Amino acid sequence: MKLSKYYLIAFLSFVIWGFFSLALKPLHDYPSLDILFYRVFLCAVIMLVISLLVRGSVLKRNIAIFKAMPAREKKSIILRTLGGGVLLTANWFFFIYVMNHISVKAASFAYLVCPILTTVIAFFVLQEKLSKWQWTAVALSIMSCLLLSFNNIADVAYSMIVALSYALYLVTQRKNFGVDKFLLLTIQIVFSALILLPFYPSFSAPLPTEPIFYEFILLIAVLFTIMPLYMNLYALQGVNSSTMGIMLYINPLMNFTIALLYFHEPINMFQIVAYSLILLSIVVFNERHIFRRRSVLAG
């Protein structure tokens, strides 16, 4: 029962992220770095207010838990938490850099490479075992990425940097336990805000005055940053990094569907075949859970 709860939360977090383009598209006239700055700063303020004022008792309890931990465990949690903040900041920054200075295609491709990297890193670093079906799913994912990178080999290197940063984030947070997940995420995002703060005066545009900018930034901060990231960290308590990595494909699949049906963007046969393989890889990787659910229903 617990596994199914974590599994469902992981699935829903990536479904939420799949709608991100609907909130980001109305802000296309604003500089990408400004969107990043205000997104992170607003997230940090919201989460600090919640942690200090709304969840004060949770904060006190976790401070007591942390103080009672052995020194080695304290050091491990600090390194993983702050390291996670650095990786999140790097992922967001590299994604915007690739989007603005390389190509939109390379930025999108990064989140197709990310699940493969996450699965492989988790296999070697965390010794997470994969079945033959799951290795088949990884092979299908690689085939889909090769199809989408056809005639765009140069973009792959840039995509790898973006993908690697989030893959490492998922893998490092898999073993980050002992402290409340919302509190851990608060520390990571506040740390991210502190990293970005020195760059704000030099790289930000004039302060936006249109209310719609702040309305969508609030939506992005709460619905497309805090909620799915917290759901990711929560789900990692019961779902391994390999499964989370493959479920990342839900995001680009939804982006592809929205681009096709809502934004009416053109597609080609390579994309159709590649995204079909991605969908198949998700089903194959999770065949054990799907089969189990079908068995329960049949019974």
KESE-627387 format. One record per residue (C-alpha): residue number from 1; z, x, y; residue in one letter. Coordinates in steps of 0.02 Angstrom, whole numbers, plus 50000, padded with zeros to 5 digits. Layout:
N
ATOM  resi     up   east  north  resn
ATOM   NUM      Z      X      Y     a
...
END
This chain:
299
ATOM  resi     up   east  north  resn
ATOM     1  50000  50000  50000     m
ATOM     2  50045  50140  50120     k
ATOM     3  49882  50231  50088     l
ATOM     4  49781  50075  50125     s
ATOM     5  49875  50053  50291     k
ATOM     6  49838  50231  50346     y
ATOM     7  49659  50214  50285     y
ATOM     8  49632  50054  50385     l
ATOM     9  49705  50131  50543     i
ATOM    10  49592  50283  50525     a
ATOM    11  49441  50169  50502     f
ATOM    12  49486  50063  50655     l
ATOM    13  49512  50217  50765     s
ATOM    14  49333  50273  50736     f
ATOM    15  49267  50095  50759     v
ATOM    16  49351  50093  50930     i
ATOM    17  49271  50260  50975     w
ATOM    18  49104  50190  50921     g
ATOM    19  49104  50076  51074     f
ATOM    20  49140  50220  51195     f
ATOM    21  48963  50223  51263     s
ATOM    22  48985  50046  51331     l
ATOM    23  49126  50107  51444     a
ATOM    24  49047  50275  51485     l
ATOM    25  48873  50213  51530     k
ATOM    26  48927  50122  51691     p
ATOM    27  48994  50289  51755     l
ATOM    28  48832  50387  51731     h
ATOM    29  48815  50414  51921     d
ATOM    30  48981  50508  51929     y
ATOM    31  48998  50694  51884     p
ATOM    32  49051  50721  51704     s
ATOM    33  49190  50840  51753     l
ATOM    34  49265  50708  51867     d
ATOM    35  49267  50586  51722     i
ATOM    36  49356  50718  51617     l
ATOM    37  49483  50761  51754     f
ATOM    38  49533  50582  51792     y
ATOM    39  49530  50531  51610     r
ATOM    40  49653  50667  51559     v
ATOM    41  49763  50654  51715     f
ATOM    42  49779  50465  51698     l
ATOM    43  49815  50479  51511     c
ATOM    44  49952  50607  51548     a
ATOM    45  50034  50494  51679     v
ATOM    46  50027  50338  51569     i
ATOM    47  50096  50427  51417     m
ATOM    48  50234  50513  51516     l
ATOM    49  50289  50347  51590     v
ATOM    50  50291  50266  51418     i
ATOM    51  50383  50412  51336     s
ATOM    52  50514  50430  51474     l
ATOM    53  50544  50250  51525     l
ATOM    54  50490  50137  51382     v
ATOM    55  50526  50249  51232     r
ATOM    56  50675  50343  51303     g
ATOM    57  50780  50316  51146     s
ATOM    58  50638  50385  51037     v
ATOM    59  50627  50537  51150     l
ATOM    60  50815  50572  51138     k
ATOM    61  50813  50548  50949     r
ATOM    62  50666  50667  50926     n
ATOM    63  50746  50798  51040     i
ATOM    64  50898  50793  50927     a
ATOM    65  50788  50805  50771     i
ATOM    66  50695  50953  50846     f
ATOM    67  50857  51044  50892     k
ATOM    68  50920  51024  50713     a
ATOM    69  50764  51101  50637     m
ATOM    70  50760  51280  50572     p
ATOM    71  50686  51406  50695     a
ATOM    72  50531  51432  50588     r
ATOM    73  50493  51245  50584     e
ATOM    74  50520  51232  50772     k
ATOM    75  50396  51372  50803     k
ATOM    76  50269  51291  50686     s
ATOM    77  50279  51122  50776     i
ATOM    78  50266  51204  50948     i
ATOM    79  50114  51308  50898     l
ATOM    80  50024  51161  50814     r
ATOM    81  50061  51042  50957     t
ATOM    82  50010  51157  51100     l
ATOM    83  49865  51223  50996     g
ATOM    84  49810  51042  50973     g
ATOM    85  49814  51019  51162     g
ATOM    86  49704  51173  51185     v
ATOM    87  49581  51113  51052     l
ATOM    88  49570  50939  51130     l
ATOM    89  49537  51014  51302     t
ATOM    90  49407  51133  51230     a
ATOM    91  49322  50992  51137     n
ATOM    92  49310  50881  51291     w
ATOM    93  49252  51025  51401     f
ATOM    94  49122  51094  51279     f
ATOM    95  49055  50918  51248     f
ATOM    96  49026  50891  51435     i
ATOM    97  48951  51065  51456     y
ATOM    98  48828  51037  51313     v
ATOM    99  48789  50862  51377     m
ATOM   100  48751  50924  51554     n
ATOM   101  48676  51096  51525     h
ATOM   102  48598  51093  51351     i
ATOM   103  48546  50918  51297     s
ATOM   104  48615  50746  51257     v
ATOM   105  48542  50765  51083     k
ATOM   106  48642  50924  51053     a
ATOM   107  48802  50839  51110     a
ATOM   108  48773  50691  50995     s
ATOM   109  48725  50806  50851     f
ATOM   110  48895  50891  50867     a
ATOM   111  48983  50737  50800     y
ATOM   112  48867  50734  50651     l
ATOM   113  48909  50914  50608     v
ATOM   114  49096  50889  50639     c
ATOM   115  49134  50788  50479     p
ATOM   116  49054  50922  50370     i
ATOM   117  49152  51061  50456     l
ATOM   118  49314  50962  50444     t
ATOM   119  49290  50931  50258     t
ATOM   120  49245  51112  50218     v
ATOM   121  49386  51185  50326     i
ATOM   122  49512  51066  50247     a
ATOM   123  49452  51120  50074     f
ATOM   124  49477  51305  50108     f
ATOM   125  49628  51301  50227     v
ATOM   126  49729  51152  50164     l
ATOM   127  49666  51161  49984     q
ATOM   128  49619  50977  49990     e
ATOM   129  49529  50939  49828     k
ATOM   130  49361  50850  49827     l
ATOM   131  49287  50753  49682     s
ATOM   132  49105  50771  49626     k
ATOM   133  49066  50610  49719     w
ATOM   134  49142  50680  49878     q
ATOM   135  49044  50843  49864     w
ATOM   136  48889  50735  49840     t
ATOM   137  48932  50645  50002     a
ATOM   138  48949  50814  50091     v
ATOM   139  48776  50864  50024     a
ATOM   140  48702  50699  50089     l
ATOM   141  48782  50732  50258     s
ATOM   142  48706  50906  50266     i
ATOM   143  48535  50834  50224     m
ATOM   144  48551  50706  50364     s
ATOM   145  48600  50841  50489     c
ATOM   146  48452  50949  50436     l
ATOM   147  48335  50803  50466     l
ATOM   148  48408  50770  50639     l
ATOM   149  48401  50955  50685     s
ATOM   150  48216  50966  50640     f
ATOM   151  48127  51058  50783     n
ATOM   152  48295  51076  50872     n
ATOM   153  48371  51227  50784     i
ATOM   154  48429  51305  50948     a
ATOM   155  48537  51153  50984     d
ATOM   156  48632  51175  50821     v
ATOM   157  48730  51327  50884     a
ATOM   158  48794  51233  51036     y
ATOM   159  48832  51080  50930     s
ATOM   160  48934  51189  50811     m
ATOM   161  49051  51243  50952     i
ATOM   162  49088  51062  51000     v
ATOM   163  49106  51008  50819     a
ATOM   164  49217  51155  50770     l
ATOM   165  49345  51119  50907     s
ATOM   166  49379  50941  50847     y
ATOM   167  49368  50988  50663     a
ATOM   168  49504  51119  50691     l
ATOM   169  49607  50990  50786     y
ATOM   170  49605  50869  50639     l
ATOM   171  49645  51005  50513     v
ATOM   172  49788  51082  50614     t
ATOM   173  49868  50913  50648     q
ATOM   174  49867  50865  50464     r
ATOM   175  50023  50972  50437     k
ATOM   176  50105  50934  50605     n
ATOM   177  50247  50819  50554     f
ATOM   178  50432  50797  50587     g
ATOM   179  50418  50729  50764     v
ATOM   180  50358  50558  50827     d
ATOM   181  50167  50555  50835     k
ATOM   182  50157  50470  51004     f
ATOM   183  50273  50601  51077     l
ATOM   184  50168  50741  51002     l
ATOM   185  50011  50666  51077     l
ATOM   186  50098  50648  51245     t
ATOM   187  50142  50833  51245     i
ATOM   188  49964  50879  51197     q
ATOM   189  49883  50776  51334     i
ATOM   190  50008  50833  51467     v
ATOM   191  49973  51012  51412     f
ATOM   192  49786  50975  51425     s
ATOM   193  49812  50907  51601     a
ATOM   194  49906  51066  51650     l
ATOM   195  49761  51171  51584     i
ATOM   196  49634  51071  51686     l
ATOM   197  49738  51056  51846     l
ATOM   198  49696  51230  51917     p
ATOM   199  49509  51192  51900     f
ATOM   200  49519  51024  51989     y
ATOM   201  49516  51086  52172     p
ATOM   202  49363  51196  52143     s
ATOM   203  49259  51091  52024     f
ATOM   204  49296  50911  52071     s
ATOM   205  49182  50805  52182     a
ATOM   206  49250  50706  52331     p
ATOM   207  49380  50578  52280     l
ATOM   208  49291  50422  52215     p
ATOM   209  49321  50268  52322     t
ATOM   210  49239  50132  52217     e
ATOM   211  49366  50024  52121     p
ATOM   212  49246  50011  51972     i
ATOM   213  49267  50198  51940     f
ATOM   214  49455  50183  51918     y
ATOM   215  49439  50022  51817     e
ATOM   216  49328  50107  51689     f
ATOM   217  49432  50267  51691     i
ATOM   218  49585  50160  51650     l
ATOM   219  49488  50077  51509     l
ATOM   220  49430  50246  51443     i
ATOM   221  49606  50320  51456     a
ATOM   222  49695  50180  51364     v
ATOM   223  49567  50107  51243     l
ATOM   224  49457  50258  51207     f
ATOM   225  49580  50403  51220     t
ATOM   226  49764  50361  51194     i
ATOM   227  49741  50225  51062     m
ATOM   228  49616  50310  50945     p
ATOM   229  49697  50482  50960     l
ATOM   230  49868  50410  50918     y
ATOM   231  49790  50312  50775     m
ATOM   232  49709  50474  50712     n
ATOM   233  49876  50567  50713     l
ATOM   234  49965  50420  50631     y
ATOM   235  49832  50401  50496     a
ATOM   236  49841  50587  50454     l
ATOM   237  50013  50553  50380     q
ATOM   238  49931  50461  50235     g
ATOM   239  49747  50509  50240     v
ATOM   240  49689  50688  50210     n
ATOM   241  49582  50786  50334     s
ATOM   242  49427  50777  50223     s
ATOM   243  49428  50587  50223     t
ATOM   244  49459  50583  50411     m
ATOM   245  49315  50704  50433     g
ATOM   246  49191  50596  50338     i
ATOM   247  49253  50439  50428     m
ATOM   248  49203  50524  50591     l
ATOM   249  49026  50471  50545     y
ATOM   250  49073  50292  50591     i
ATOM   251  49065  50346  50774     n
ATOM   252  48885  50412  50779     p
ATOM   253  48828  50269  50665     l
ATOM   254  48895  50143  50790     m
ATOM   255  48822  50243  50935     n
ATOM   256  48653  50239  50848     f
ATOM   257  48666  50050  50820     t
ATOM   258  48719  50016  50999     i
ATOM   259  48581  50129  51067     a
ATOM   260  48454  50036  50961     l
ATOM   261  48512  49855  50982     l
ATOM   262  48596  49857  51153     y
ATOM   263  48513  49996  51253     f
ATOM   264  48346  49977  51161     h
ATOM   265  48319  50164  51145     e
ATOM   266  48166  50219  51041     p
ATOM   267  48193  50288  50865     i
ATOM   268  48085  50382  50741     n
ATOM   269  48075  50389  50551     m
ATOM   270  48178  50550  50541     f
ATOM   271  48322  50462  50630     q
ATOM   272  48311  50308  50520     i
ATOM   273  48316  50411  50360     v
ATOM   274  48453  50527  50426     a
ATOM   275  48569  50387  50481     y
ATOM   276  48538  50295  50318     s
ATOM   277  48595  50452  50226     l
ATOM   278  48750  50458  50337     i
ATOM   279  48793  50278  50293     l
ATOM   280  48766  50317  50109     l
ATOM   281  48876  50473  50121     s
ATOM   282  49021  50369  50191     i
ATOM   283  49007  50247  50047     v
ATOM   284  48992  50385  49916     v
ATOM   285  49138  50486  49988     f
ATOM   286  49251  50333  49988     n
ATOM   287  49189  50258  49824     e
ATOM   288  49363  50272  49747     r
ATOM   289  49441  50163  49882     h
ATOM   290  49295  50041  49882     i
ATOM   291  49297  50027  49692     f
ATOM   292  49486  50003  49691     r
ATOM   293  49475  49865  49821     r
ATOM   294  49338  49778  49724     r
ATOM   295  49442  49791  49565     s
ATOM   296  49591  49711  49652     v
ATOM   297  49482  49570  49718     l
ATOM   298  49405  49545  49546     a
ATOM   299  49577  49533  49470     g
END
